[in-house]
Amino acid sequence: MLRFHSVARNFVLLTLVVPVVVPVISCSNASSGGAGGTGSGTQSGTGSTGTTNPDKTPPTVISSFPADGGTNESIATTINATFSKAMAPASINATSFLVAQGTVAVPGSVAYFNDTASFAPAAELALDTTYSVTITTAATDVAGNALAAKYVWSFKTDATAPVGPMPVNLGAAGKYAILAKSAISDVPTSVITGDLGLSPAAATYITGFGLTRAGTKWTSPQVVGSIFAADNDPPTPTDLTTAINNMTTAYTDAAGRPTPTALNLGAGTIGGLTFPPGLYKWTSSVTIPTDMTLSGAPNDTWIFQIDGDLGLAAAKSMTMIGGARSSNVVWQVAGQVDLGTTAHAEGVILCKTAIKMATGSSINGRLYAQTAVSLASSTVTQPAP
């Protein structure tokens, strides 16, 4: 039986070499980068005696999830590795990305997006079991350089099965803290930790951030991360199309989950309630006039299906207890989402229309809108996976 409690959560050196005999001008534009950069290269000249010095810096793996030595990991986890530079997508496959339990290979699908490779197991992993992950030197960057060395790590799954619905797979959308189709606006100054993405709209529809262009992306003093729009240099437009499609797929998945744990709780007014893990559905709008709580273990999951709007009142909060994590909470909202002044929310918001954050509001989570996202001196913190 479910119990709901009232509880108040980043001089080009132009060297003119003019040989006496051969009238050729050679121009060298040199740049350097280490393992953590986006690649390095030097090109010299375009005349008949010109040469090209290609990028020879090998890529490395700069982070992985689950972390090496991690314990109590979810049996429904997606395994990720992020590289120091852009990789050749065709080299990221079932031959170069291997997951095993002992000597037994784990079946699954491999994908690559925006410097990150991911492995999605075909079925849930076993409880209380150690798995090893290997990225081989068959993985190469776009210049053909092989991984500097084979990268191996391991993790152990939780001994206790998680409670709640299967997690919603965000796919490439999971690379972003904010993702929208038509506009992202800000009344300064907001603080965003994570990347922003906008497509099919151009960067002119990202307002209030003080953008500085950097080829494939933009930067802003308000964003700890990067900003991407459909008119940035390749491969950004294609990457964004993939992410937007994955966002839409995730919304459809969340909206289509059957057999809710509870239907139309509180007739749509859910302030004061404590929600254990589960699938909750409302055929109406939902308002949260007072604080609400989500109580569960770190790998437990929640999906809230809302056919109307979602409103969190000013100065009210969503609170996580028991080790519950915001990355495991999904709000699927067909209408508009309004987070009131200084209100605080938790979770991934998948909204079919618009998301509005009022002055001083905050969220530990992600904002995904199929139209626009509006901020006002807001704080958005992308959670760990």
Legacy VTK file of the C-alpha trace (Angstrom):
# vtk DataFile Version 3.0
C-alpha trace
ASCII
DATASET POLYDATA
POINTS 385 float
0.000 0.000 0.000
1.285 3.505 -0.882
1.330 6.018 1.909
1.428 9.731 1.281
2.581 11.872 4.177
2.222 15.599 4.752
5.779 16.897 4.944
6.829 20.276 4.759
13.715 20.091 -1.484
36.831 27.911 -24.336
49.722 36.996 -34.102
48.746 33.882 -35.898
52.421 33.352 -36.510
52.535 34.219 -40.133
55.909 33.165 -41.422
56.569 34.487 -44.844
59.213 32.281 -46.321
60.237 33.824 -49.613
62.926 31.660 -51.167
65.243 33.378 -53.544
64.805 30.750 -56.237
61.261 29.532 -55.832
58.661 32.277 -55.332
56.381 30.429 -52.924
54.830 31.891 -49.810
54.264 29.489 -46.951
51.802 30.312 -44.188
51.920 28.400 -40.940
49.102 28.547 -38.445
50.159 26.369 -35.537
48.150 25.322 -32.574
48.798 22.779 -29.919
46.641 20.736 -27.638
47.057 18.029 -25.078
44.991 15.026 -24.285
42.235 17.170 -22.879
41.826 19.407 -25.915
39.826 19.187 -29.063
42.723 18.175 -31.263
45.754 19.968 -32.648
47.243 20.440 -36.090
49.580 22.517 -38.185
49.049 23.248 -41.837
51.762 24.764 -44.019
51.213 26.280 -47.416
48.930 25.565 -50.284
51.434 25.913 -53.147
53.194 23.159 -55.034
55.853 22.810 -52.297
53.413 23.132 -49.383
53.003 20.329 -46.865
50.328 19.354 -44.409
51.193 18.348 -40.863
48.171 16.414 -39.609
46.936 16.059 -36.092
49.043 13.324 -34.467
47.794 13.640 -30.883
46.121 10.411 -29.746
42.788 10.656 -27.968
42.299 9.589 -24.370
39.319 8.733 -22.190
38.825 11.593 -19.752
35.877 10.257 -17.771
33.655 7.232 -17.445
30.331 6.313 -15.909
29.907 4.377 -13.768
33.185 5.493 -12.241
36.037 3.035 -11.881
35.521 1.127 -8.657
31.974 2.347 -8.301
29.612 0.324 -6.122
25.856 0.108 -5.689
25.359 1.030 -9.333
21.969 0.611 -10.951
21.297 -2.611 -12.823
19.567 -0.443 -15.454
22.551 1.842 -15.996
23.885 2.997 -19.369
27.690 2.823 -19.472
29.494 5.901 -20.849
33.036 6.977 -21.776
33.914 10.571 -22.714
36.939 11.257 -24.912
39.389 14.156 -25.016
38.544 14.943 -28.643
36.141 14.115 -31.439
36.215 10.461 -32.412
35.476 8.710 -35.704
31.916 7.493 -35.067
32.396 4.318 -37.129
35.246 3.256 -34.829
32.992 3.321 -31.762
31.282 -0.060 -31.993
30.876 -3.467 -30.429
34.511 -4.284 -31.265
36.019 -1.247 -29.553
33.561 -0.885 -26.631
33.284 -4.104 -24.637
31.436 -4.915 -21.422
31.888 -8.245 -19.651
31.011 -10.093 -16.489
34.112 -12.175 -15.912
34.824 -13.781 -19.270
31.247 -13.502 -20.512
30.450 -10.650 -22.868
27.399 -8.551 -22.082
25.162 -7.998 -25.126
24.084 -4.460 -25.837
24.073 -1.555 -28.270
26.852 1.002 -28.730
26.331 4.634 -29.719
28.537 7.725 -30.081
27.507 11.356 -29.704
29.400 14.584 -29.014
32.666 13.014 -27.763
30.853 10.420 -25.646
30.435 6.706 -26.341
27.654 4.797 -24.619
26.792 1.160 -24.135
23.190 0.232 -23.389
22.874 -3.350 -22.098
20.250 -5.430 -23.879
18.807 -6.392 -20.500
19.194 -5.335 -16.898
22.519 -6.250 -15.343
22.699 -8.766 -12.518
22.465 -7.652 -8.910
25.570 -7.509 -6.705
27.876 -8.280 -9.648
31.161 -6.822 -10.862
31.431 -5.819 -14.517
34.499 -4.767 -16.494
34.482 -2.281 -19.363
37.147 -1.954 -22.052
37.656 0.701 -24.712
40.217 -0.732 -27.134
42.718 0.979 -29.407
40.402 0.193 -32.297
38.718 3.455 -31.278
40.211 6.300 -33.323
39.755 10.033 -33.566
38.635 11.814 -36.713
42.289 12.156 -37.835
42.774 8.405 -37.566
44.820 8.409 -34.359
44.172 5.377 -32.188
43.357 5.688 -28.508
46.611 6.310 -26.616
46.175 3.046 -24.711
43.464 0.524 -23.978
41.185 1.936 -21.261
39.743 -0.481 -18.702
37.575 0.078 -15.641
35.108 -1.839 -13.516
32.102 -1.288 -11.263
29.748 -3.314 -9.090
25.970 -3.251 -9.184
23.686 -2.729 -6.237
22.693 -5.745 -4.180
19.105 -4.496 -3.976
16.787 -4.218 -6.955
15.573 -0.667 -7.629
11.944 0.245 -7.118
9.887 2.086 -9.698
9.479 2.111 -13.483
12.292 1.392 -15.922
14.371 4.567 -16.428
13.562 6.797 -19.394
16.435 6.707 -21.912
17.334 10.292 -22.863
19.842 9.224 -25.526
21.845 12.123 -26.994
19.545 14.595 -25.262
21.179 13.580 -21.986
24.248 15.633 -22.982
22.339 18.849 -22.262
21.033 20.635 -19.190
18.634 22.713 -21.325
17.321 21.668 -24.734
14.613 23.413 -26.751
13.324 23.836 -30.282
12.218 27.463 -30.705
13.939 29.706 -28.125
15.926 29.908 -24.901
15.680 33.269 -23.156
17.162 34.682 -19.960
16.669 37.706 -17.768
20.233 37.968 -16.406
21.876 36.796 -14.406
21.287 33.056 -14.354
23.726 30.274 -13.456
23.587 27.194 -15.695
25.791 24.176 -15.032
25.717 22.013 -18.157
25.305 22.529 -21.906
22.457 24.325 -23.694
21.099 23.250 -27.079
18.626 24.896 -29.482
17.366 23.428 -32.766
15.981 23.980 -35.374
16.077 27.645 -34.313
19.315 29.668 -34.766
21.429 31.295 -32.062
19.571 34.606 -32.500
16.801 32.918 -30.560
19.099 32.433 -27.554
18.791 35.760 -25.740
20.022 37.301 -22.497
23.235 35.266 -22.197
25.890 37.542 -23.829
27.093 34.932 -26.320
30.624 34.637 -27.716
30.980 32.463 -30.812
33.587 29.686 -30.871
33.006 27.775 -34.132
30.936 24.744 -33.258
29.529 26.392 -30.133
29.000 29.566 -28.122
30.116 30.488 -24.619
28.542 32.682 -21.969
29.700 33.890 -18.541
26.414 32.568 -17.200
27.000 29.010 -18.417
29.432 26.488 -16.966
29.422 24.511 -20.181
28.792 25.308 -23.842
25.885 26.601 -25.903
24.953 25.008 -29.206
22.530 26.233 -31.886
21.425 24.991 -35.288
23.562 27.590 -37.148
26.885 26.681 -35.513
29.653 24.997 -37.523
29.403 21.260 -38.265
28.915 18.807 -36.729
26.747 20.784 -34.315
23.617 21.001 -36.532
23.545 17.246 -37.053
24.298 16.564 -33.394
21.422 18.789 -32.331
18.994 17.109 -34.713
19.863 13.799 -33.077
19.435 15.223 -29.595
16.080 16.833 -30.384
14.802 13.599 -31.894
15.926 11.689 -28.811
14.212 14.240 -26.579
10.946 13.693 -28.435
11.352 9.933 -28.219
11.961 10.168 -24.475
8.812 12.254 -24.052
6.760 9.708 -25.969
8.232 6.879 -23.924
7.458 8.554 -20.608
3.943 9.490 -21.698
3.190 5.975 -22.864
4.092 4.046 -19.752
1.046 2.033 -18.709
-0.446 0.990 -15.408
0.223 3.908 -13.063
0.839 3.324 -9.403
-1.791 5.954 -8.715
-4.184 8.027 -10.830
-5.253 11.645 -10.244
-3.944 11.863 -6.697
-5.281 14.823 -4.798
-7.335 15.802 -7.825
-4.127 17.407 -9.125
-3.105 19.256 -5.968
-0.117 17.419 -4.547
1.574 19.774 -2.100
2.391 18.166 1.223
2.620 14.644 -0.154
5.542 12.243 0.076
5.959 10.105 -3.043
7.638 6.717 -2.928
9.086 5.455 -6.252
6.466 4.762 -8.888
4.503 5.860 -11.938
1.942 8.583 -11.259
-0.589 9.960 -13.718
-2.993 12.892 -13.854
-5.534 13.537 -16.583
-5.601 17.192 -15.467
-3.150 19.939 -14.556
-1.055 19.556 -11.415
-0.297 22.265 -8.864
2.145 22.104 -5.971
1.079 24.846 -3.531
3.211 23.572 -0.640
6.432 21.583 -0.325
6.445 17.994 -1.555
8.888 15.114 -1.003
10.248 12.178 -3.001
11.516 9.372 -0.811
13.574 6.455 -2.119
16.954 4.804 -2.564
19.624 6.075 -5.008
18.581 3.807 -7.896
14.811 4.080 -7.431
12.804 5.826 -10.134
9.782 8.090 -10.568
7.743 9.113 -13.623
5.015 11.755 -13.305
2.623 11.839 -16.288
0.645 15.086 -16.510
-1.898 15.715 -19.265
-2.238 19.416 -18.400
0.095 22.053 -16.905
2.513 21.774 -13.984
2.876 24.620 -11.521
5.177 24.868 -8.501
4.207 27.764 -6.263
6.586 30.576 -5.276
9.074 29.695 -2.553
7.967 26.061 -2.492
10.283 23.088 -2.934
10.602 19.511 -4.038
12.802 17.633 -1.578
14.665 14.335 -2.105
15.245 12.040 0.859
16.585 8.545 1.492
19.365 8.921 -1.102
16.938 9.572 -3.976
18.541 11.238 -6.993
17.072 13.901 -9.267
18.443 12.126 -12.366
15.932 9.358 -11.670
12.880 11.648 -11.611
10.994 12.433 -14.828
8.164 14.948 -15.176
6.325 14.381 -18.481
4.093 17.397 -19.008
1.809 17.916 -22.007
1.041 21.518 -21.091
3.204 24.337 -19.748
5.571 24.191 -16.774
5.791 27.170 -14.411
8.293 27.241 -11.551
7.467 30.148 -9.264
9.719 32.828 -7.775
12.486 31.214 -5.665
10.829 27.817 -6.068
13.055 24.742 -6.212
12.431 21.646 -8.357
14.076 18.281 -8.813
14.219 16.024 -11.878
14.137 15.911 -15.654
11.288 17.944 -17.149
10.087 16.654 -20.527
7.609 19.279 -21.670
5.597 19.272 -24.883
5.158 23.050 -24.776
7.017 25.738 -22.759
8.995 25.826 -19.527
9.149 29.057 -17.509
11.364 29.656 -14.483
10.511 32.761 -12.477
13.028 35.032 -10.744
15.329 33.181 -8.385
13.905 29.756 -9.103
16.171 26.716 -9.305
16.253 23.088 -10.367
18.562 20.160 -9.900
17.758 18.488 -13.187
17.214 19.176 -16.865
14.805 21.323 -18.869
13.652 19.854 -22.192
10.954 21.774 -24.064
9.457 21.127 -27.486
8.951 24.908 -27.793
10.810 27.398 -25.535
12.578 27.680 -22.181
12.474 31.003 -20.295
14.758 31.802 -17.340
14.970 34.755 -14.960
18.015 34.888 -12.696
17.520 31.162 -12.384
19.824 28.316 -11.401
19.885 25.100 -13.411
22.250 22.360 -12.254
22.600 19.280 -14.441
22.686 16.253 -12.170
25.164 13.412 -12.303
23.859 10.401 -14.253
LINES 2 385
8 0 1 2 3 4 5 6 7
375 10 11 12 13 14 15 16 17 18 19 20 21 22 23 24 25 26 27 28 29 30 31 32 33 34 35 36 37 38 39 40 41 42 43 44 45 46 47 48 49 50 51 52 53 54 55 56 57 58 59 60 61 62 63 64 65 66 67 68 69 70 71 72 73 74 75 76 77 78 79 80 81 82 83 84 85 86 87 88 89 90 91 92 93 94 95 96 97 98 99 100 101 102 103 104 105 106 107 108 109 110 111 112 113 114 115 116 117 118 119 120 121 122 123 124 125 126 127 128 129 130 131 132 133 134 135 136 137 138 139 140 141 142 143 144 145 146 147 148 149 150 151 152 153 154 155 156 157 158 159 160 161 162 163 164 165 166 167 168 169 170 171 172 173 174 175 176 177 178 179 180 181 182 183 184 185 186 187 188 189 190 191 192 193 194 195 196 197 198 199 200 201 202 203 204 205 206 207 208 209 210 211 212 213 214 215 216 217 218 219 220 221 222 223 224 225 226 227 228 229 230 231 232 233 234 235 236 237 238 239 240 241 242 243 244 245 246 247 248 249 250 251 252 253 254 255 256 257 258 259 260 261 262 263 264 265 266 267 268 269 270 271 272 273 274 275 276 277 278 279 280 281 282 283 284 285 286 287 288 289 290 291 292 293 294 295 296 297 298 299 300 301 302 303 304 305 306 307 308 309 310 311 312 313 314 315 316 317 318 319 320 321 322 323 324 325 326 327 328 329 330 331 332 333 334 335 336 337 338 339 340 341 342 343 344 345 346 347 348 349 350 351 352 353 354 355 356 357 358 359 360 361 362 363 364 365 366 367 368 369 370 371 372 373 374 375 376 377 378 379 380 381 382 383 384
